[in-house]
Amino acid sequence: MENFKIDNPTVLHFGRNVVRDLGKTVEKYGRKVLLIYGGGSIKKNGIYEEVMGQLKQINAEVIEFRGIKPNPIVEDVNAAAEKGKQFQPDVILAVGGGSVIDSAKVLSLAIPCEHSAWRIMINMAKPTTAIPIITVLTLAATGSEMNSIAVLQNVETHKKIPIRNDLIYPKHSFLDPQYTFSVPKDYTAYGIVDLITHAMEAWFGEGSATLSDRFVCSIILEAMEYGPALLDDLNNYELRARIMYAATQALNGLTMYGRVSGEWGVHAIGHILSLLYDIPHGATLSVAYPAWLKLMKDRIPQRILEFGKVVFNTSTAEKTISALENFFSSIEAPVRMNEIGIGEDKKPEILDMMIKNKVNGMHYKLSKEDIEKIVELMY
Amino acid sequence: MENFKIDNPTVLHFGRNVVRDLGKTVEKYGRKVLLIYGGGSIKKNGIYEEVMGQLKQINAEVIEFRGIKPNPIVEDVNAAAEKGKQFQPDVILAVGGGSVIDSAKVLSLAIPCEHSAWRIMINMAKPTTAIPIITVLTLAATGSEMNSIAVLQNVETHKKIPIRNDLIYPKHSFLDPQYTFSVPKDYTAYGIVDLITHAMEAWFGEGSATLSDRFVCSIILEAMEYGPALLDDLNNYELRARIMYAATQALNGLTMYGRVSGEWGVHAIGHILSLLYDIPHGATLSVAYPAWLKLMKDRIPQRILEFGKVVFNTSTAEKTISALENFFSSIEAPVRMNEIGIGEDKKPEILDMMIKNKVNGMHYKLSKEDIEKIVELMY
């Protein structure tokens, strides 16, 4: 067990109508609010109105930045930062899923910084301060609402990379499962894949942390028990709540305490697929994780089997991988590239981009040959 | 699933030699330190010296309050508060187990308050501020290092009750498993019982919170897997670390999110036994929990069985209760009153004290007849 620190400052407000407390929470940080959101679905499902109602109650001065893409890009963050530098907000209010929250996180560093957002991402700038972030979550998936991680894509340089910085933990996150009712079936499934693979990236990380292992399996079993039922009953509060809470716990530190590192090789692969073909993040992971496991099955059969025993009651590493694929297929998440319309002719392009982006794991390093094999195994 | 808030501000420093960061952490709050500890075992095992070395590094002005008892009493807190009111510390440094930390928590409220510590405990005073607390944990058991709960006994009025107040979360807690090496076998076992029963009090609480249920079982399985091995190898770092971490997670909120309440009836019973006979807290719980479960087995057989299935792989509520008793016995924790030298002649006295203290559960209420039955079942 490695030394660790538990120091997650995000206050999570979870449950029915918790957004009622949003206004007074924002007010603690000030009245100048930069509101950031996505393509505008929050204007259709009533969330925008509720949030604005809260801001009106405190006489907030609000400017908006709309149009964060599902695979968020640094160019949007730069545009938002320009607005932000003029406006000098007291607080950034991110209303959306992981893409909006991740953008808000980098934005919170970029506004008070003289460097561009991308220079912050690639650690060429060392921000010392951040605008406080408050989030209202509308999609259960990334866990961004309670961690210090953000992932952005650079359209120009064709990179998609993560950043981690203690300054970007949201101060408060509001999670009302009702706010996820309007997420369609496919994106609900991708969110389930995302949370499961976050927990798996911890499982396959370095170091022996048995209680964290048990928490990993708890979260995955929860998602596997209630996820499929949710997909048949998208407006079911209890099911939405269970998945939403599981997604938060899957990537807020709980699965990691006592480890040296997580794995994260599969996420790196997934980011390449999103970068090239704008595939939803979760759908890249349901393809990439089985492929990575097949590569690893003769190297770490025992670790794969330990996982399979608890989660699938399987007796071999092979059967564990099949069971995972079957689960993903059962919730209609793709497990092969052709299921997402990417033909075999794209293999060289995918491989090139992986090499260019230096795709690798944190625990198990991937050689060029390994990456070639993974690309084959995704088909 | 009930609405909930995750808002635990304690920063946990876990692992080998983490106390190296104690001095600079204390310094953030100031240099006037009230150091509180127990009977002096920390002077024998080197912990006192290490802590004082850290305080010397920051030129701290230190006063000490020594002598907190294993079942801590409010009278000691009042005496410490008198010292504290004179000294006006910037920070209270609690070095010890749950009894020392619980005492420090009430002390942190009592120093800036005009009321006595007991008036604070019984909610007759409403403290609005607290002296910051930093803890160095030397016993894995109560979870007090990362929660807002304190339990104290009043010798004069013969009461032992808990208080919960957000002001008394420790700011920082330092958990070095090496600091628990000198805890003897019996107290190590009582700590294991304590952490298991904390998780069980969550399990038998009110409300459906499936992920929290899984966390409960994770913590208990961890304690059951590594606890017995630890008792045969008391200086094993990895085993000490696993139990120490499990104890913290057993009562820091993680097992409770989404529930209406915990149960806590068994702890209320245990407090009476400590109050009357000065029995170690954990040893009261290994006697009281099986008795409570026997009372409840025809009322909530399904809930007991669900627990047994996951934790013991049992097929009935009865077998689950036996399995729990067997586990406690296997680690030499008592499961009957006569094992702790309290004969049947004490039954009326125990019953009287339970009624006087209004012993009850939070979820399942206990009638006078129920309490009578539990007393019988403890023999």
HADDOCK unambig.tbl for C-alpha pairs under 7 A between the chains (distance, minus, plus):
assign (segid A and resid 1 and name CA) (segid B and resid 238 and name CA) 6.53 0.50 0.50
assign (segid A and resid 2 and name CA) (segid B and resid 15 and name CA) 6.84 0.50 0.50
assign (segid A and resid 3 and name CA) (segid B and resid 14 and name CA) 5.51 0.50 0.50
assign (segid A and resid 3 and name CA) (segid B and resid 15 and name CA) 4.24 0.50 0.50
assign (segid A and resid 3 and name CA) (segid B and resid 16 and name CA) 6.48 0.50 0.50
assign (segid A and resid 4 and name CA) (segid B and resid 13 and name CA) 6.36 0.50 0.50
assign (segid A and resid 4 and name CA) (segid B and resid 14 and name CA) 5.29 0.50 0.50
assign (segid A and resid 4 and name CA) (segid B and resid 15 and name CA) 6.56 0.50 0.50
assign (segid A and resid 5 and name CA) (segid B and resid 12 and name CA) 5.38 0.50 0.50
assign (segid A and resid 5 and name CA) (segid B and resid 13 and name CA) 4.71 0.50 0.50
assign (segid A and resid 5 and name CA) (segid B and resid 14 and name CA) 5.92 0.50 0.50
assign (segid A and resid 6 and name CA) (segid B and resid 11 and name CA) 5.64 0.50 0.50
assign (segid A and resid 6 and name CA) (segid B and resid 12 and name CA) 4.89 0.50 0.50
assign (segid A and resid 6 and name CA) (segid B and resid 13 and name CA) 6.78 0.50 0.50
assign (segid A and resid 7 and name CA) (segid B and resid 11 and name CA) 4.91 0.50 0.50
assign (segid A and resid 7 and name CA) (segid B and resid 12 and name CA) 6.65 0.50 0.50
assign (segid A and resid 9 and name CA) (segid B and resid 9 and name CA) 6.61 0.50 0.50
assign (segid A and resid 11 and name CA) (segid B and resid 6 and name CA) 5.63 0.50 0.50
assign (segid A and resid 11 and name CA) (segid B and resid 7 and name CA) 4.92 0.50 0.50
assign (segid A and resid 12 and name CA) (segid B and resid 5 and name CA) 5.40 0.50 0.50
assign (segid A and resid 12 and name CA) (segid B and resid 6 and name CA) 4.89 0.50 0.50
assign (segid A and resid 12 and name CA) (segid B and resid 7 and name CA) 6.66 0.50 0.50
assign (segid A and resid 13 and name CA) (segid B and resid 4 and name CA) 6.36 0.50 0.50
assign (segid A and resid 13 and name CA) (segid B and resid 5 and name CA) 4.72 0.50 0.50
assign (segid A and resid 13 and name CA) (segid B and resid 6 and name CA) 6.78 0.50 0.50
assign (segid A and resid 14 and name CA) (segid B and resid 3 and name CA) 5.51 0.50 0.50
assign (segid A and resid 14 and name CA) (segid B and resid 4 and name CA) 5.29 0.50 0.50
assign (segid A and resid 14 and name CA) (segid B and resid 5 and name CA) 5.93 0.50 0.50
assign (segid A and resid 15 and name CA) (segid B and resid 2 and name CA) 6.84 0.50 0.50
assign (segid A and resid 15 and name CA) (segid B and resid 3 and name CA) 4.23 0.50 0.50
assign (segid A and resid 15 and name CA) (segid B and resid 4 and name CA) 6.55 0.50 0.50
assign (segid A and resid 16 and name CA) (segid B and resid 3 and name CA) 6.48 0.50 0.50
assign (segid A and resid 211 and name CA) (segid B and resid 218 and name CA) 6.88 0.50 0.50
assign (segid A and resid 211 and name CA) (segid B and resid 219 and name CA) 6.89 0.50 0.50
assign (segid A and resid 211 and name CA) (segid B and resid 222 and name CA) 6.27 0.50 0.50
assign (segid A and resid 214 and name CA) (segid B and resid 218 and name CA) 5.51 0.50 0.50
assign (segid A and resid 215 and name CA) (segid B and resid 215 and name CA) 6.43 0.50 0.50
assign (segid A and resid 215 and name CA) (segid B and resid 218 and name CA) 6.66 0.50 0.50
assign (segid A and resid 218 and name CA) (segid B and resid 211 and name CA) 6.89 0.50 0.50
assign (segid A and resid 218 and name CA) (segid B and resid 214 and name CA) 5.50 0.50 0.50
assign (segid A and resid 218 and name CA) (segid B and resid 215 and name CA) 6.67 0.50 0.50
assign (segid A and resid 219 and name CA) (segid B and resid 211 and name CA) 6.89 0.50 0.50
assign (segid A and resid 222 and name CA) (segid B and resid 211 and name CA) 6.28 0.50 0.50
assign (segid A and resid 238 and name CA) (segid B and resid 1 and name CA) 6.56 0.50 0.50
